[in-house]
Amino acid sequence: MLRMPLYALLIIIFWFSPLSQIQAQTELVYAEATASVDGIVRDAMSGELLPGAHIQLGEGYRGTASGPSGDFSFQQLKPGTYTLICSFIGYRQENISVSLQPEENEMIYIELQPTEARMEEVVVKSSAKKKIAEIGLARIDNEMISRLPSAFEADLFRSLQHLPGIKSSSDFSSGLHIRGGSPDQTLILLDETPVYNPSHFFGFYSTFNPDAVEGVQLYKGNYPARYGGRLGSVLETRNRNGNRDDFGMRMTMGVLASRVSAGGPHSWGTWMLSVRRSTLEPMLAVLRDQVEQIPHNFYFYDVNGRITIDSSPKDKFSFSIYSGRDQVNFPLAVQAELGLSYGNQMAAGTWTHLYSDKVFSKVTASASGFYNRPVNSIADTRQGTHNHIRDYSFEHELHYLSHTGHQLETGIDVGMLDLGFENWLNGESTFESKTRSLYGAWYLQHRWEAGERWVLTSGLRVNGFEMSDYLKVNPRISVQYQLIPEVKLQAAYGQYDQFLSQTSQQTSGFNLWLSSGKGVQPSSGKQLQFGIKSLPFQNHSLNVEAYYRTMENMFELDPFLPDMAGLAYDELFRYGQGHAYGVEVMIERHTGRLNGYLGYNWSISQRRFPDVNQGQFYAASHNREHEFNVVLYFKMAENWTATAAFNYATGQPYTKPAGYRLRTESIPSYGNTVVLVVNEINGARLPAYHRVDFAITRYGSLLGLVDSKISFQLVNAYSRRNVWHLQHNVYRGKIQSKTAYMLPVLPALTYTVNF
Amino acid sequence: MKRFYRIVILLLFLIFSSCDYMQPEAFEQQFVVESILVANNPLPTVNLFTTVQTNEQFSWGGVGVSGAIVEIYLLDEEGNRVETYHYEQVSKVEYHPILPGKVQAARKYELYVVIPVANDHVLRAYTRVPGEVRLSSAVIDTVIYQADQTPNVEVQIPDYPGRPNMIMNMYMADNPYYHNLTPYYASNAEEDTMSAYFDYFRQSQDLFSTANTPQKANQIFTITFPWKWFAYYGPYRIIINTLDDNFYDHLRSANVQFGGSTLAPGQIYSAIEHVEGGLGVFGSVATDTVYTYVKRNIDK
């Protein structure tokens, strides 16, 4: 009960203590007669407003990000001439010169050119040129995704896993463990719409076709008030816009899948359509005659599309879709088969309206769903599950820019979550759970550039969830202070809620989502982080971030329920808590023939459940204490580039049985006759994980007519047999550990043609 | 700039050379007691032994606990002891009741063990025996494998306090020979390695709740026997067990130690057991048995 007043007090102290100093500075600057620049960032091809673009003021280190409507503002500038450097993932950087007279307010429009036709450009450089990022924020553009070596297929999530603080549980999983959180703690948005299980191929790849989406922006922690519903992080990506001037087409052929993308102008805007499908069938057909148990049906596909319509200079509409599906039927034995069908669908429409040069709004209506239907059939006995999650939402954002360095954002997000979970046996339902809940959120965020050195962002988010009778106010605050031109200090604090929980099985296609509900309160957590962002040398940056986060009232599906029938909803779960803390260091060289980065991450992530590990905290299964990444790009010659990525990480924790016993004959045998004795959960470590990947790319043309690119990739070049997990069994009366390994060396070849 | 990189490399070396903070706890030998009361059956054997380390061979001759005082008490609803059954050691592991006694359905029992060789270490556990189970429909004497109708039977099962009834059907083949294997199991077995498969296939078990089982009046449930549990053609005994909490908790948790469930690969948890001072199961069941004969389906 005392917590809310305490937080309120902290907010007030936090708010007012720097304010007096900032006000004093502000008054001083006003006395000198200042000027200001307001602007809007657009896509030069589609005219679409671009939120999240980075705008830097000259060679100094004052910068900002464009708001939801592509808007930005610099206030209290001394009169003079400035260069605005504007950059954004998937676009070429623009430099614009502005001359300001005393008390002048300049309005500018910046149009960024998409990097669609990047293939002819072989200059090796980083998109993150001389900019100091926001705290907890990471961006990766398509260029980096396509250059990083990957097993068979360029992948957005696997590219992210080269950054400090972002891990996967294994080579076989594209699930993101960010800053000690589980994959369900990251909100994944495609065109501002949640995607609930973005994986193909049992989780080996993410669903995001690199030819169809524009890079990615990831808040590793302390995300802004406009987002909600997850304890940890927010990952945003967008479908690409079509080319406004000409029809364009791209084809990529790979070992695992092939992709075709096309886009171009129409009467009122642009369109884009991209299709990807697995191309495994011919290989499987060959293998089927030589190897047993080859799937007789195995494919995946996805479709991305986007249309933009400029109905007036002040009104823009965009419509986005995504649909993907995986299907496998796997013969296990005579009269035995495993089948799995799963997929995501998403549709979203957005209307952006400019009321004036200071006020913008954005309205988004969206629907998103995920389903999976695993079936196993043994000896004429068919059993399986039907699971789905559907999310229908409506969002309205309003953005206001003032002349005095203030930006105000507010918005509502209302919707309905519909979850279904059913077990069946021989066509008859044996267990069914349906939850349908309205949810709603209102947020308010204020960003204040107070003078040359301070940026203060404060916000509130009110979250409500009908099924749990839940209503909570979450404060969020971040502060940036420019210590010297090359060094920026950052701090942030926030509170977060989560209404959903996802099981984490071996293959993501089997995972199911469950929501808080009757007797099951949503999870909540707090995050605190500090950052030092610096530019110690020309073309180099050194960033350090430290974080601490809590996870309260985590609810997980009880793993010991052989049959859920008859149980109350709250009896399906076990409830626990967790915390994570760590330090991330990243040293980056931005330009030159050889560039790239070194990343180091030290992190601890622990969990506690009342009846597990004697009620003591234990290491989360994905917790790797030390992790070291090196990513290097090298321009070898004209039209030739090479990329290398090295990753070293402490081995994952696992539970080593301390002892065992056999069951006597007084126990009717059920499953195994051995019972393991566990003293400490996850008290041992697997061997360290490390591997190096290489990629060599040659840019050229096909018959001198169209651009082409051929890339050879070698994943796990020295074929390190990294351990996935240990499986225990009994052999001749003794316990034996069988080691399951991750990927060996994997070569891959891809060929891309741009029309 | 070179100095800067040297400092960075030195820092990274120091961090990498540091040790992990975790070491698993050492093994401690623990006492295990196992005994399952069966309603309307004689008092069961109590097995008393110890755990061994994972790198040790487990032999019943080496793990037994001798000289223990073993007693089982019949309790009233308030938990008072109303009858005492004394046990004596008959082998290194087994203790038998000195005087015969019969387990009563729907009653509470207490197990009490004192181990003098371990400073009078005490093990204690409680169970509530499920109510009596009775077949209430005619027994199916012959079924044709994978015929249209999946075999089923009607059974009267009283409610168990606090939760739906949990049932374990045990399928016991009485002619477990290689040439009698049904097609799915035959494809998983080879004749020359049949000894390895014998125990695995001869008995199979199915654990489920009666909450969604078709129910008539008076707690009469229709229990279905899916084809996948029949590994052999020939005579079968199907023992229908209703489980108490202790046995159910043990089975549902110990069974996923080697995989399955929603646990991530390699994750192991302790079995859920309710023995004060040690490990094991003092559980109870009520049972009835279906005898049937599985004939080959000549059309398949």
Interface residues (C-beta under 8 A of the other chain):
Chain A: S169 S170 A333 V334 Q335 A336 I378 A379 D380 T381 L425 N426 S429 T430 F431 T503 S504 Q505 Q506 P536 F537 L557 P559 F560 L561 P562 D563 M564 A565 G566 L567 I587 L598 Y600 W602 I604 D611 V612 A619 S621 E625 H626 F628 Y648 T650 P653 Y654 T655 K656 P657 A658 G659 Y660 R661 L662 R663 T664 S666 I667 P668 S669 Y670 G671 N672 V674 V675 L676 V677 V678 N679 E680 I681 N682 G683 A684 R685 W724 H725 L726 Q727 H728 N729 G733 K734 I735 A740
Chain B: M1 F4 V8 L12 I15 F16 S18 D20 Y21 M22 Q23 P24 E25 A26 F27 E28 Q29 Q30 V32 E34 S35 I36 P44 T45 N47 F49 T50 T51 V52 Q53 T54 N55 E56 Q57 F58 S59 W60 V63 V93 Q146 T150 R163 P164 M166 M168 M170 T182 P183 Y184 Y185 A186 S187 N188 D199 Q203 Q205 L207 F208 S209 T210 A211 N212 T213 T224 P226 W227 K228 W229 F230 I239 N241 D249 H250 L251 R252 S253 A254 N255 V256 Q257 F258 G259 S261 T262 L263 A264 P265 G266 Q267 I268 Y269 S270 A271 I272 L279 V281 V285
